[in-house]
Amino acid sequence: MSPFLVNPSSPLLHDPLTVLLDGTWLYRPAPGTPTPLESYRTRRLPKARFWDYDAVAGSNPLGLSHMLPDPEQFAQYVSELGISGDSKVIIYDGVGSMSSCRVAWIFTIYGHENVSILDGGLGRAVDEGLALEFGEPSVWTTTNYPVPTLRQQYLSSYEDVLAYSQLPSTPAKTFLIDARNAESFSTSPGHIPNSLNLPWRTFLATHSASNEVTKQWIGKSWSRLPQGEDLVSKLEGGLGSQAAEAVLQDNAVVINTCGAGISACILWAALRSRDIDSKVYEESWEGWSKRHPLR
């Protein structure tokens, strides 16, 4: 099985079975910002393909966007991307390690064993000497990916979250972790009862770009998932030492939430990088607030 995190010097990037995916998605981009697809068509890692969040999303009774595609949708879309069951999929994004985590979660929940995140994303890759490809993307051959079975252990239902939220206090071995910023969590609009707050923006480790090519084509900074003692420190800071210890020992049920199910996958991916399994409640606050309108 491929390592979950790979760095730009990994020989896996040059493996003939490897498929690179640009999984960039932008949250509330500034006016005039190129779309992720436009950026991909302008510059990318050589032979990379593009994961279109809008093109592959499942339906939801609340009308929420960017939900998990159903197994048939997933199989059809990855077939169109030329991915087969033995492909070694490496996902990156233009921010660093943000929306790529969501794509990695989707592949994992559908049982694709060889899936990795390029730690630090496109910015780190170019900073560390990987070349960019410009012009029209490469052409690939489509495949016939088998319809997968969803692995429920990575997905939390509304009913699960509702049950935890109604307990008299935060359970000692179950943690609802909200990745939204502290202001949204603590003031308006609020949060799911019994949640703890671990904002994704402060959770990621941000680095300044050092390469002029990176600054010109990617941006002035890039981010990566916290690792080692940095991850321990950030979990302790957000959850408290006792809860962090239970999580790090894989001795707790962890349900990650956020605004709309994307940044929650950053927390999921950080834990996954330490072989700790957790769940994502992908309806997150957007779905919860529709089911529980504020009065």
Buried (B, 14 or more C-beta within 10 A) or exposed (E): EBEBBBBBEBEBBEBEEBBBBBBBBBEEEEEEEEBBBEBBBEBBBEEBBBBBBEEBBBEBEBEBEBBBBBBEBBBBBBBBBBBBBEBBBBBBBBBBBBBBBBBBBBBBBBBBEBBBBBBBBBBBBBBBEBEBEEEEBEEEEEBEBEEBEBEEEBBBBBEBBBEBBEEEEBEEEBBBBBBBBBEBBEEEEBBBBBBBBBBBBEBBBEBEBEBEBBBEBBBEBBBBBBBEEBBBEBBBEBBEEEBBBBBBEEEBBBBBBBBBBBBBBBBBBBBBBBEBBBBBBBBBBBBBBEEEEEE
